[in-house]
């Protein structure tokens, strides 16, 4: 039984580490983008995303004690990486023919 618990703990620790790395990547990307690109694609402003992505790693660190907080942080980072980041990148690149 101890082996199963150890495997579960290790798997959760790996997921937590991956989510924290993703949060840092998302925050670094958001910092480097132009402020006008976010409203141009119909998303929240740059300061709003910086706030969300700044709080997400904190929620992920507290998350192992309160799983719901970790999930909120992961969802926020995933929304940025999957929805906002591609659109912001596309508008800053310009039209591709």
TIKE-97197 format. One line per 2 residues: number of its first residue (from 1); their letters; for each residue x negated, y, z of C-alpha. Coordinates in steps of 0.1 Angstrom, whole numbers, plus 5000, padded with zeros to 4 digits. Layout:
BEGIN
NUM> a> X Y Z ~ ...;
This chain:
BEGIN
1> xx> 5000 5000 5000 ~ 4971 5023 5007;
3> xx> 4958 5019 4971 ~ 4992 5030 4957;
5> xx> 4992 5061 4979 ~ 4956 5069 4969;
7> xx> 4964 5066 4932 ~ 4995 5088 4935;
9> xx> 4975 5114 4954 ~ 4947 5114 4928;
11> xx> 4972 5117 4900 ~ 4989 5147 4916;
13> xx> 4955 5163 4923 ~ 4946 5159 4886;
15> xx> 4979 5175 4875 ~ 4974 5203 4899;
17> xx> 4939 5209 4886 ~ 4951 5209 4850;
19> xx> 4979 5233 4858 ~ 4956 5257 4875;
21> xx> 4932 5257 4845 ~ 4962 5264 4822;
23> xx> 4972 5293 4844 ~ 4938 5308 4843;
25> xx> 4937 5304 4805 ~ 4971 5320 4801;
27> xx> 4962 5349 4824 ~ 4929 5355 4805;
29> xx> 4947 5355 4772 ~ 4974 5379 4784;
31> xx> 4947 5403 4797 ~ 4930 5404 4763;
33> xx> 4961 5413 4743 ~ 4974 5447 4733;
35> xx> 5002 5462 4754 ~ 5024 5470 4724;
37> xx> 5024 5434 4710 ~ 5046 5420 4738;
39> xx> 5077 5443 4732 ~ 5071 5440 4694;
41> xx> 5079 5403 4695 ~ 5109 5409 4719;
43> xx> 5092 5396 4751 ~ 5086 5411 4785;
45> xx> 5060 5438 4788 ~ 5023 5431 4793;
47> xx> 5024 5442 4830 ~ 5054 5419 4836;
49> xx> 5036 5389 4821 ~ 5004 5398 4840;
51> xx> 5024 5398 4872 ~ 5041 5365 4865;
53> xx> 5008 5349 4854 ~ 4990 5364 4884;
55> xx> 5015 5349 4909 ~ 5017 5315 4891;
57> xx> 4983 5302 4903 ~ 4991 5313 4939;
59> xx> 5024 5293 4937 ~ 5004 5263 4923;
61> xx> 4980 5264 4952 ~ 5008 5265 4978;
63> xx> 5027 5240 4957 ~ 5014 5207 4971;
65> xx> 5031 5217 5004 ~ 5062 5229 4987;
67> xx> 5066 5211 4953 ~ 5093 5235 4941;
69> xx> 5068 5264 4941 ~ 5043 5244 4921;
71> xx> 5070 5236 4895 ~ 5080 5273 4892;
73> xx> 5043 5282 4886 ~ 5039 5255 4860;
75> xx> 5071 5265 4842 ~ 5060 5301 4840;
77> xx> 5027 5292 4825 ~ 5042 5268 4801;
79> xx> 5067 5294 4789 ~ 5039 5318 4782;
81> xx> 5016 5293 4765 ~ 5044 5278 4743;
83> xx> 5066 5307 4736 ~ 5049 5341 4741;
85> xx> 5013 5334 4732 ~ 5019 5322 4696;
87> xx> 5042 5351 4688 ~ 5018 5377 4703;
89> xx> 4989 5361 4684 ~ 5009 5361 4651;
91> xx> 5019 5397 4653 ~ 4984 5408 4660;
93> xx> 4970 5388 4631 ~ 4993 5404 4606;
95> xx> 5011 5388 4577 ~ 4995 5356 4563;
97> x> 5001 5349 4526;
